[in-house]
Every structure is written in C-alpha cells, then in structure tokens.
C-alpha cells in the first residue's frame, strides 16, 4: 500500500483512512470536483491529485482500501468531500450518506482547520 507522500515529497503519513468499496468512487469523484474547482490553485490541485492517486491502490480481500494520507492530503480530502456534500441535492440521498460516512472517518473540523497548506 502507498505511504501517502506521493505529491507531498517526504511528508509523513498522518492518518490512515479506511474506505469500503462503495466509498472509494465517491471519494474520487469529490477529489476530481475539487481539482476542477481549484484550477487557479496549482498547489491544491497537486495535493488533490496525490490523494486521488492513492484511491487507485487495490483493496484488501475484504474489499477495504486503507490509504495513508499526509496532513495536506487529509485536509484536501476532507475539503473535497465537504464540497461535494454542499453541491449535492436531496435527490442524491445515497451519495450524501456515503459522503457523510467518509467525513465521519476523518478527524474533526478543528484538526482540519489547524492544518496549514
């Protein structure tokens, strides 16, 4: 499995995110949306692309994917998932439920705000 320092150089893995099979494509979709929305921010796009690359790793025998995120990747992933929650409509209840599960697996807002990019 990847160490999580793909675009962040030698940055250490700060958090291991465990995603099930239906959460992986939703997390990837959130990161792709953030990359498109942040066209004017190359550093943010690079971090998001690094996190997106980690989602391509193979799942384990139980269908779970464990990815090691650096602090910037963790913050960007959290931001991407929250952005997609805010952009989704009530009719997308199943996707919103999956997004909220991903948010629940990440550290809280206070931890995210403390991470400086």
C-alpha positions in Angstrom: 0.0 0.0 0.0 1.1 3.5 -0.6 2.7 5.6 2.0 0.7 8.7 1.1 3.6 11.1 0.4 3.0 11.0 -3.4 2.8 14.7 -4.1 4.0 15.9 -0.7 7.6 14.9 -1.0 8.9 13.3 2.1 5.9 14.3 4.3 5.0 11.7 6.8 1.7 9.8 6.8 -0.5 11.5 9.4 -3.7 9.5 9.1 -4.9 6.2 7.7 -8.3 6.4 6.0 -10.2 3.1 5.6 -12.7 3.1 2.8 -15.1 0.4 1.7 -15.8 -0.4 -1.9 -18.7 2.0 -2.4 -16.9 4.9 -0.7 -13.8 4.8 -3.0 -15.5 6.1 -6.2 -17.4 8.7 -4.3 -14.2 10.0 -2.6 -12.5 10.0 -6.0 -15.4 12.0 -7.5 -15.1 14.5 -4.7 -11.4 15.0 -5.3 -11.9 15.4 -9.1 -14.5 18.1 -8.4 -12.1 19.9 -6.1 -9.4 19.7 -8.7 -11.7 21.2 -11.3 -12.9 23.9 -8.9 -9.4 24.9 -7.9 -8.0 25.5 -11.4 -6.2 28.7 -10.2 -4.5 26.9 -7.2 -1.8 24.6 -8.6 -0.6 23.5 -5.1 -4.1 22.4 -4.0 -4.6 20.6 -7.3 -1.3 18.8 -6.9 -2.2 17.7 -3.3 -5.6 16.5 -4.5 -4.1 14.6 -7.4 -1.8 12.9 -5.0 -4.7 11.8 -2.8 -6.7 10.7 -5.9 -3.8 8.5 -7.0 -3.9 6.7 -3.6 -7.5 5.7 -4.4 -6.2 3.6 -7.3 -4.5 1.2 -4.9 -6.0 -2.3 -4.7 -8.5 -3.1 -2.0 -7.8 -5.9 0.5 -9.5 -9.3 0.5 -12.5 -7.8 2.4 -12.9 -5.0 -0.2 -11.5 -2.3 2.0 -8.9 0.2 0.9 -6.6 1.7 3.5 -4.7 4.8 2.3 -2.1 6.7 4.2 -2.7 10.4 3.9 -0.2 13.2 4.7 -1.7 16.1 6.7 -2.2 18.2 3.5 -3.8 15.2 1.7 -6.1 14.7 4.7 -7.2 18.3 4.7 -7.8 18.4 0.9 -9.7 15.1 1.0 -11.9 16.5 3.8 -12.4 19.7 1.9 -13.3 17.8 -1.3 -15.8 15.6 0.5 -17.5 18.6 2.2 -17.6 20.5 -1.1 -19.4 17.6 -2.8 -21.9 17.3 0.1 -22.6 21.0 -0.3 -23.0 20.6 -4.1 -25.3 17.6 -3.9 -29.1 17.7 -3.8 -31.6 16.0 -1.6 -32.4 13.6 -4.5 -28.8 12.3 -4.1 -29.5 11.0 -0.7 -27.5 7.8 -1.2 -24.4 9.6 -2.3 -24.8 12.2 0.5 -25.0 9.3 3.0 -21.7 7.9 1.7 -20.1 11.3 1.8 -21.1 11.8 5.4 -19.7 8.3 6.3 -16.3 9.4 4.8 -16.4 12.7 6.8 -17.1 10.6 9.9 -13.9 8.6 9.2 -11.7 11.7 9.1 -10.6 13.8 12.1 -13.0 16.7 13.1 -13.1 20.3 11.8 -10.8 21.6 14.5 -8.0 19.2 13.3 -8.6 20.2 9.7 -8.5 23.9 10.4 -5.2 23.5 12.2 -3.5 22.1 9.1 -1.8 24.9 7.1 -1.2 24.3 3.5 
